[in-house]
């Protein structure tokens, strides 16, 4: 039995044997993950593991997500338009989205994030390149013509853009270095602290 499953079993056993009067009400709850959290870096990790991605989805939003029907729909994007030739995707952002520090999210943040991913050697970057004898990017450019609009232009038609954007967490402009130790997103929970030795990541609800 893995260490995390053993801890969860002990917690459940303790709750069952404690008399009702000893159980205190709390707004906190504990989720035990099946594997260790390898990183809290939302986009730059050298590999992609399930436990780290579970934490990422609590703290960050992405442009695109899968809905209950497994269709690709907007998360931070309120609307997604593809050009007739399949080369241009235009994303319109939701109004009034804020990062956990109160800073409003704009297309400049999305452009910064996507430019960083598309031009780096991160694990999540590889999906945006065509494999073969010569490594070639599918992405021609990312533009932010106004604060609520992001335009991604492809070198050639490619059906994989939306699916590969699902795991890409959107971060504030010029924040990548600090994200490695103190993740800052716009998701439902904000980062508080991370203890790598104990494999505990504390987050708290983001009211906005």
Order of alpha helices (4+ residues) and beta strands (2+ residues): alpha-alpha-beta-beta-beta-beta-alpha-beta-beta-beta-beta-alpha-alpha-beta-beta
